[in-house]
Amino acid sequence: MNLGVAIKSIRKKLNITQFDLAEKCNISQTSLSQIETGLKRPSSKTLKKICDVLDVPESVVYILAMQETDVPSSKASIYNMLFPSIKSLALQIVGNEYLEPVISRRVVESAVA
């Protein structure tokens, strides 16, 4: 399971810089970089902050973080058959239809600030 890769892919899909995400989560950019590269695992508190800022349920991050090595070899064929569809559905949550309200809210927040 690689939470960092999942966080990075969501962040990039939402066009948020590493610096901006780190700042909004009150963590250093170095810490976020270490999380995204897998050098460091986020605490549950940090993961919650990241998910709140990205406006994505933690469950989506865990789904996107799943890797074939997380699955017992006896279940690999089922994983390989089902996971691409599950991953696609999870990505739709952070896709364009989901992104519009997030962008609108950010524009309003920027205008207010």
C-alpha positions in Angstrom: 0.0 0.0 0.0 1.5 3.3 -1.1 -0.5 6.2 0.4 2.1 8.7 -0.9 1.5 7.8 -4.6 -2.2 8.0 -4.1 -2.0 11.4 -2.4 0.3 12.7 -5.2 -2.0 11.5 -8.0 -5.0 13.1 -6.3 -3.1 16.3 -5.7 -1.9 16.5 -9.4 -5.4 15.6 -10.7 -6.7 18.6 -8.7 -3.8 20.8 -10.0 -2.6 21.6 -6.5 1.1 22.2 -6.0 3.0 20.3 -3.3 3.8 23.7 -1.7 0.1 24.7 -1.5 -1.1 21.4 -0.2 1.6 21.3 2.5 0.9 24.9 3.5 -2.9 24.2 3.8 -2.2 21.1 5.9 0.3 22.9 8.2 3.1 20.5 7.3 6.4 21.3 5.7 6.8 20.7 1.9 9.7 18.4 2.8 7.3 16.2 4.9 4.8 16.1 2.1 7.5 15.2 -0.4 8.7 12.4 1.9 5.1 11.1 2.2 4.6 11.3 -1.6 7.8 9.4 -2.3 7.1 6.8 0.3 10.0 7.7 2.6 7.5 8.6 5.4 4.1 7.3 6.2 1.5 10.0 7.2 0.1 9.9 10.7 -3.7 9.4 10.8 -4.0 13.1 11.8 -1.9 14.2 8.8 -3.8 11.9 6.4 -7.1 13.4 7.7 -5.8 16.9 7.1 -4.6 16.1 3.6 -8.0 14.4 2.8 -9.9 17.4 4.2 -7.8 19.9 2.1 -8.2 17.7 -1.0 -11.9 17.2 -0.2 -11.6 13.5 -0.8 -12.7 10.7 1.6 -9.9 8.8 3.2 -11.3 5.6 1.8 -10.6 6.9 -1.7 -6.9 7.4 -0.8 -6.7 3.9 0.6 -8.3 2.5 -2.5 -5.9 4.3 -4.8 -3.0 3.3 -2.6 -3.7 -0.4 -3.0 -1.1 -2.4 -4.9 -1.1 -5.9 -6.2 1.5 -6.9 -3.5 -1.1 -6.1 -0.9 -3.2 -9.0 -2.1 -2.6 -12.6 -1.3 -1.4 -14.5 -4.3 -4.5 -16.8 -4.0 -6.6 -13.7 -4.7 -4.4 -12.0 -7.4 -6.6 -13.1 -10.3 -9.7 -11.6 -8.7 -7.8 -8.4 -7.8 -6.5 -8.1 -11.4 -10.0 -8.5 -12.8 -11.8 -6.1 -10.4 -9.3 -3.5 -9.3 -9.0 -1.5 -12.6 -12.8 -0.8 -12.4 -12.7 0.0 -8.7 -9.7 2.3 -9.2 -11.5 4.0 -12.1 -14.6 4.6 -9.9 -12.4 6.0 -7.1 -10.7 8.4 -9.6 -14.1 9.6 -10.8 -14.7 10.9 -7.3 -11.7 13.3 -7.8 -12.5 13.7 -11.5 -14.0 16.6 -13.4 -17.6 16.1 -12.2 -16.3 16.2 -8.6 -13.7 18.9 -9.3 -16.1 21.7 -10.3 -17.5 22.3 -6.8 -13.9 22.1 -5.3 -12.6 24.7 -7.8 -15.7 27.0 -7.2 -15.2 26.8 -3.4 -11.5 27.7 -3.8 -12.3 30.6 -6.0 -14.8 31.9 -3.4 -12.3 31.3 -0.6 -9.6 33.2 -2.5 -12.0 36.1 -3.2 -12.9 36.3 0.5 -9.3 36.1 1.7 
